[in-house]
């Protein structure tokens, strides 16, 4: 099963198994990771599952879609070049080892 490392704003990390086909957001919620609010439940209608993807993984992710790009304009923490919504990243075996950093706040 692919693994994702969630890095908190304070630098602490937690690595969890996330079943292929499951979003990075749902993986965090299932594992009880603090820092992902997911107010819309993963329907790309809020920006409360914002993460910063480790630069080494950016080229391996699905292309940023228009709706996600628009939602990223409304994040609580400033958007960066590596900002993504974790609800829009579905885990695959190719993403095994993915590292995401959680912003200081989501709301």
C-alpha positions as CSV (number, residue, x, y, z in Angstrom):
1,X,0.0,0.0,0.0
2,X,1.4,3.4,-0.9
3,X,2.6,5.7,1.9
4,X,2.2,9.4,2.4
5,X,4.2,11.5,4.9
6,X,2.2,14.4,6.3
7,X,4.5,17.1,7.7
8,X,3.0,19.5,10.2
9,X,3.8,23.2,10.1
10,X,5.9,22.6,13.3
11,X,8.1,20.0,11.4
12,X,6.7,16.9,13.0
13,X,5.9,14.1,10.6
14,X,3.5,11.1,10.4
15,X,3.7,8.5,7.7
16,X,0.6,6.5,6.9
17,X,-0.6,3.9,4.4
18,X,-3.2,5.3,2.0
19,X,-4.9,2.8,-0.2
20,X,-4.5,3.4,-4.0
21,X,-7.5,5.3,-5.3
22,X,-8.0,7.1,-2.0
23,X,-7.4,10.8,-1.9
24,X,-4.5,12.3,0.2
25,X,-7.2,14.2,2.1
26,X,-9.2,11.1,3.0
27,X,-6.0,9.4,4.0
28,X,-5.3,12.2,6.5
29,X,-8.8,12.2,7.9
30,X,-8.8,8.4,8.3
31,X,-5.5,8.5,10.1
32,X,-6.5,11.4,12.4
33,X,-3.9,13.8,11.0
34,X,-4.4,17.3,12.4
35,X,-4.3,20.1,9.9
36,X,-6.7,19.0,7.2
37,X,-10.2,20.3,7.8
38,X,-12.0,19.1,4.6
39,X,-15.1,21.1,5.2
40,X,-16.6,20.2,1.8
41,X,-15.8,16.5,2.2
42,X,-13.5,16.4,-0.8
43,X,-15.7,17.9,-3.5
44,X,-13.2,20.7,-4.4
45,X,-15.6,23.3,-3.1
46,X,-13.5,24.8,-0.3
47,X,-9.8,25.2,0.3
48,X,-9.5,23.5,3.7
49,X,-7.5,20.6,2.6
50,X,-4.7,22.7,1.2
51,X,-1.2,21.2,1.3
52,X,2.3,22.0,0.0
53,X,3.6,19.1,-2.0
54,X,7.3,18.4,-1.7
55,X,9.0,19.6,-4.9
56,X,10.3,16.2,-5.7
57,X,6.8,15.0,-6.3
58,X,5.2,17.8,-8.2
59,X,5.9,16.4,-11.7
60,X,4.3,13.0,-10.7
61,X,0.9,14.5,-9.7
62,X,-2.1,14.9,-12.0
63,X,-2.2,18.2,-13.8
64,X,-3.9,21.0,-11.8
65,X,-7.4,21.4,-13.1
66,X,-9.2,24.8,-13.4
67,X,-11.6,24.3,-10.4
68,X,-8.7,23.4,-8.1
69,X,-6.7,26.3,-9.4
70,X,-9.6,28.6,-8.6
71,X,-10.1,27.1,-5.1
72,X,-6.4,27.6,-4.3
73,X,-6.9,31.3,-4.6
74,X,-9.0,31.2,-1.4
75,X,-6.6,29.4,0.9
76,X,-6.1,30.6,4.5
77,X,-2.3,30.5,4.1
78,X,-0.7,32.1,1.2
79,X,-0.6,29.9,-2.0
80,X,2.8,28.8,-3.2
81,X,4.0,27.2,-6.4
82,X,3.7,23.7,-4.8
83,X,0.2,24.3,-3.4
84,X,-2.5,21.7,-4.1
85,X,-5.8,20.5,-2.6
86,X,-5.3,17.1,-1.1
87,X,-8.8,16.1,-2.1
88,X,-7.6,16.3,-5.7
89,X,-4.6,14.0,-5.3
90,X,-5.6,10.3,-5.6
91,X,-3.0,7.9,-4.4
92,X,-1.4,5.5,-6.8
93,X,1.5,3.1,-6.4
94,X,3.6,5.6,-8.3
95,X,3.0,8.1,-5.5
96,X,4.3,5.8,-2.8
97,X,6.4,8.0,-0.5
98,X,4.6,11.2,-1.3
99,X,5.5,14.0,1.1
100,X,3.1,16.9,1.8
101,X,3.4,19.7,4.3
102,X,0.4,21.1,6.1
103,X,-0.1,24.9,6.2
104,X,-0.2,26.7,9.5
105,X,-3.9,27.1,9.3
106,X,-6.8,26.0,7.0
107,X,-9.5,28.4,8.1
